[in-house]
Amino acid sequence: MAQKLMRIQDTHSNTGEEDWCRVLAGFEAITVHNLVEASAALSSQEVDCVLISGEVPDSNALDALEQLHAVDPMLPVVVWNPEMSATEAVRLIRAGAFHCLGYRDGLEALRDWLGSAMEESRGRKRALERASNSEPWRSLLVGESRAMQGVVETIR
């Protein structure tokens, strides 16, 4: 099953379509052009990851991230913006972005981070499926580390 990616594309991007085809190869990609389209797509279909590429035409990346997480708080969101400042990247990471990349990181790094976000999403979905009805809170835990097992024992 192909990993499903939704890309919110800046219509004024300087990155050529050939470059994007290389980055998105192997993913089932849905492209939307604004936050309204993104919200509609998320409510009608399941995606593994969202890529915000460039500026969000009807919003900004921080507001877009918050609105996307309002629909699905566990959804990994990767932000790629060549003009993003370090301060903005920190703000986005603190708000829950999976990762933020700028132009200097390159498209190959972006592809690697998308793959990582997809795997994180799949892992969370598997954990959610394994969670029993008697312990629905288990789906909120991240990983199976010794620390997480300690949290499980404390809750029980």
N, C-alpha and C positions, 0 to 999 in steps of 0.2 A: 504494500500500500504506500503510495507516494505521500511524502510529508507535505502538508498543506500550509502555504504561506500567503498571508494577505499583505500586499504592499500598498501603502498610501504614498502615491507618487506626486512629487512636485512637478507640475506641468512646465515649469521653467528650468528644469534640471539641465546642466551642461553635460551630463554623462550620457553618452550615446547608447542607443538601443542595443547595439551589438555587445557593448560592455555588460549591460544588464542581462542579456541572454546568457552570457557566460556565468554571471553570478547566480542566476536563478536556475541554471541547468540542474535537473534532477528533482526539483521541487515542483509541486503543483501550485502554481502562482495565480492568485486573483489580484488584479490591479484595480484600485479605486483612486479617485482623484481628490476626495475631501472627506472630512469627518462624518458628514451626513451619510455618504455612501458606505463608509466603513462601518458605522453603527448598524445600518440596514443589513449589510453582508454578515456581520457577526450574529445578528439575531436570526438569520435564516440558514446559516451553515456553520459547521465547526471548523476552526483553523487551529494549527499547532503553534503558530508564531505570527506576529505582526512586525513588519518592517516599515518604519517611517523614514522615507528617503527625501531629504531636503526639507523645505518649509511646508507646513500644512496650510493649504490655501485659506480655509475658513476658521483657523484657530492657530495655536502655537503648539510646539511639541509637548510642553508640560500639561496644558489643558487636554490635549489629545490623549496623552498617557492616562490621565485621571479618568477621562470618559471611557476609554477602552477597558480600564480596570474596573470601572463601575459595572460593565457588562460581564466581564470575566476576570476576577482578581488574580487568578493563577496564570493568566495568559502572558507568555514572555513577549516583551516588546523591545526590539532593537532599533536604535535611532542612528541613522547615518546622515550627517549634514556637514558638507565641506566647510561651512562658515560657522560652525558651532564653537563657542568659546569654552575654555576649560571650566569656567564657573557654571555655564549652562549645563555642561555634561554632568558635573557634580550634582546639580539640582535635580536632574533627571534620574540619576542613579539613586539618589536619596528618596525620590518619589516612587521608585519601583521599576525603573527601566532595567531590562536584563543586561544591556550593554549600550554604550554610546561610542560612535566612531566618527572621526573627521576625515578630511581629504587625505591627510598625510598617512593615515592607516592603510589606505588602498582597498581596492575591491576584493582582493584575495582574502584579506583579513576579515572583511565583511562576510564573505562566504563561510569562512571558518566559524565566526560567531553565530551566524544563522544556523549552522549545523548543530552547534552546542545548544542553542535555544530550543531547537526542535527536539533534541534528545532529552533536555530538561522537561519539556512539555509532555513528551511520551512517558517519561518516568513518573511524573505527577499523575498522569491519567491511569497508569498501571497501579500506582499506590491507591488511588481512589477506588479502583475496581476491587482491589484486595481488601479494602476496609470493610469490616462487617457492620451490619446494621446496629449492633450493640455498641460499637465504638466509632461513630461517625466522625469524631474529632481527629481520628488517626490520619484522615486525608489532609489535614492541615500541617502535619509534620513534614519536615524536609529531610529525607535521607534515613539511613538506618544506623547512624553512628552510635557509639556508646552513650554520648550525651543525649541523643534523641531517645534511646531506650530508657535512660533515666527519667526523662520526661514522661514516657509511657507509664512507667511504674509509679511515678508520683500521682498521675491522674487516676490510675486504677485504684 
